[in-house]
Amino acid sequence: MFNPYFSSMKLGLISAMHGRSELTAMWAEHTSQFGIPVYAAITDGDYDNLETAWKYKFEWKVMPNNPVGDKFQAALTMAMDAGCDAVMRLPSDDFISKEWVAMFELKASLGADYFIPERIAVHDPSKGTYSIRANVGSRFMKYGAGACFSRKAVEKCGGLWTGHLDSGLDTESNNRLRTAGYECEAVPTKDIALVD
C-alpha cells in the first residue's frame, strides 16, 4: 500500500480506458487500494468508464480512442502537470501487486529513472490459462505494463508517446528513453508483479 511518508516524492499511475467497462471497474477498485493518484485518458462517449473514473476520483481527460499513443501521452502530461516525480504506466486491464507498488516507491525514491517488472503473468481468457513473460535487457521490450519513469527521464525525452501510434507503444517509449541515454532496468520481485 502506498505510504506517503515513505518519501516526499509525488507518484502517479497513468492509464488509458476504452470499453470493457466491467473489467475496468474491477481494475479501478483494485488499483485504488494503493492510494496513488491515477491519470487516465478515456475514450469520448465511454460513459461507463467515465463514471468509474469519477467514482474513484481519477484525474481524467476525454479524447478519441485512436491513436492510443496519444491517450497515454495525454495521461503522462496530466501527471507531469500535476507535479508527479515518477509515474507508472498501467493499462486499465493490468493488475499490479502490493510488492510492485512498494518497489515503485523504493526505486523512485532512490532516483531510478526507468525500470520495469522482470516478469509478469499474462492471462489468456479464451483458454483460462496464464503464462509468464520475462523482460530482460533493454533493447527490445516484451511488454510495457508496469514500466516506471522518472520526471527527469520524461522531460529529457520531451514525451514518451509522440509518434501518434496505435501499436508498438512499448517499443516507442523504450526507443525514446534509450536515445536519451536511459536503459531499462528489469527489477526482480519475489512474486508476480503484475497480471495482464
Salt bridges, closest charged atoms under 4 A:
ASP70 OD1 - HIS164 ND1 2.84
ASP93 OD2 - ARG20 NH1 3.13
ASP113 OD2 - LYS152 NZ 3.47
GLU155 OE2 - ARG151 NH1 2.78
ASP170 OD1 - ARG89 NH1 2.44
GLU183 OE1 - ARG178 NE 3.12
GLU185 OE1 - LYS107 NZ 2.81
